[in-house]
């Protein structure tokens, strides 16, 4: 049986391992963490449970497909439920916008801010659908390692005005400043500044509208456990707490991997779910790297960093939704500070996750579990997080205590935080970036790291830094791309 080694057990690596197993390969997945899931780890402290990373599930059919490869049903392994309110937006003046559910309910919410935007939103939705048709349905699982493929889609990209930014597209449709912010912020879910990110990523909006926003009971960690069970059932070997030092390349062909322990794992196929920039900068010798990859890595622009504060509360905040977007007073200027100036400003905007709104098992009885995520500069900002981390913790707690979590300063318990330094250390993320390279037009499709390694045979890439991009749908689709490239084992 032909052997495949997968570097990294993030969701891209999980999906790749299952697709390779379905093709008849003997598969081993190697990860430096103590559990599979990549950034979707789980933390438990004092009876409070926290999903470490991704908490928003969209396009659940992508997960179902992986179980269907083996004639199994995902519902037998994990319970995935739709959320009625996808996100509640809290604006600095106290106004609230509930987004999600039916189209009619969304239009009613929009009307509270700007009646004309009801029709404007429908036009924006149609535009997002057209982008979705090309960007997701037609191209998300298509390889882009040949420039001829890029040339072939250029007419569609020009027709859809992909040179526009997410902000440019949204603001050209919607009048209300509130709605402009609410419907442009989705690009941050994949690490992109809406003022820089290509409007291709506006397809996220239609993706949410088409399939809704979901939650796995027990958290994203329970979805990871479901995949772990499936992998075990199908004979995929998982080796944890082992780090790959480099890809073993002979005569321009990947023949296995070399672990930091010195152990050599031979393979017919190597798939990397490591951060693509880290793979090329640290795991492949210079002599084996193509000029195009060297240039791409040298001039890569990276996503923002993430500061994530995890905490419990000794009371419940029953009026807080499952997902809250808490917006600060500045929008474009704050994003400019984070992405361009790379400075840690005094203000911030936040994403607040309250899983106990849907699943009480995340906290002891009468309590709530939370995590709050703040976009911050990555390590290129040279911020001393040992000093700034505790300060930012106190600022965030006070801001939430003054607004949607009254008295948080007295109810908070069992709190801890993660910074870009932790992303670099725990996940080998270059510059501690939260989502690998940014989703700019010049870093999309053919311009992004190719799923078929450039200049190296039998090496394939999946994950956030590859086509089609970051986010759970993106990294799971990257495994579909290599499924179209790797032949069945014979």
C-alpha positions, 0 to 999 in steps of 0.5 A: 500500500502506498504511504502518505504522510500528512504534516499537521492535524489542523482541519486541512490536514484532517480533511486531507488524511481522510481523502487520501485514505479514501483513495487507498493510501496508508496515511499517517498524520504527524502533529506537534500538539497534544491533540488533533485540530490544529488551532481548534484545541480545547481548554478546560479550567475550573469547570469552564470549557473553551474552544481555543480557535474557530467557533463559527461553523458555516457550510456544514455539508463540507464536513458531511462530505468527509464522512460520506466518503466512507458511507457514514453519516456525521449526525451519528458522531456529532450534533450540529445545530443552526443558530437563530441569531448569527451575530449580534452587533453592538455599536459604540452608541449602544445601538444593536443589530441582530443579524441572521435567521430569515431574510425577512427578519434581517430586512426588518433589522436593517430598516431600523437603521436605514429604510433604503438599505432594505433594497440596497441589501438585496442588491448586495446579496445578489452581487455576493451570490454572483461572486459565490457562484464563481469564487466558491462553487466553481473555483474553491476546489480547483487547482491554481498551480498553472498560470493558464488557469488564472488567465482562464478566470480573469474575465470572470474576475474582471466582470465581478470587479474583484479589484474592488475591496470588500469595503468598496463593494459594500459601501457602494451598495449600503448607505448606513455607516452601521450597515457598512461596518456590519456587512464588511467585517466578514473578511476579518473572519479570514484574516483580511482588512476589509479596506484591502481584501479583494471583494472575492471574499464577499462570497462569505456573506452569501455562504452564510445566507445559503447555509446559515451559521451553526454550532456543534454541541460540545463545541468545535472540539466535539467536531474534532473528536468526531473526526478523530473517531472517524480517522481511527475507524478508517485506520489512519495513524495519528502521531502527536507531540512530534514535530517535523523538522523538514521535508525529506527531498531527493532529486526534486521529489518529496520522499518523506519527512524528518522529525526533530527527533531525527526519526525519518518517515518515508512516504510516496506522498507528503501533504503539508498542513503546516503554515505555508510560509513556515514550510517554505522558510523553515522546512525546505532547504533553499536548494529545493525551493523555486525562485517563485516560492522564494519571492512569494515568501520574501514579500508575503503580507501577513494577516493580523495577529489575535489576542484571545482572552478566555474566562468564566463568569460566576453569573449568567448574562442571559441577554448576550447572544452566542456570537457578539461583534462589539465595535469600537468608536473607530473602524477604518483608522483602527484597522489601519493601526493594526494592519499598516502601522502595526501599533497596538492602539488604546481602543479595540473592536471585539468578537465575543463568544458565549457558547453557554447561550446554546450549550450549558455544558461549557460552564458550571451551573449558573455560570457562563463561559466566554472568549473574547477575541481582539484583532491586534498587530502580528509580531511584525509590530514588535509588541512586548506581550508580556507587558501589554497582554495583562494591560489589554486584558484589564482594558477589555474587561472594563470595556465589557463591564461598562457595556454588555457584561455589567459588573464583569470586573467582579464576576470574571473568573478562571481567565487567561489569554493567548497572544501572537507569541503563542500562535508562533510558539504553539502553531509555528505561525510565521509572525504569529499571524492568526490566518497566515498570509492576508487575502489580498488580490495579489495573494489569491488563487495563482498568487497564493501558495499553490496546493501542488508544491512549486518545483517539488514533486509529490509534495502538496499543501493544504491550509489557510495559506493555500488556495482557496484561503483561511477559515474552516470552509477554506481549509477543508476545501483546500483538501478537495483541491489536492484530491483533484491532483493526487491519483488513487493509490495503486 
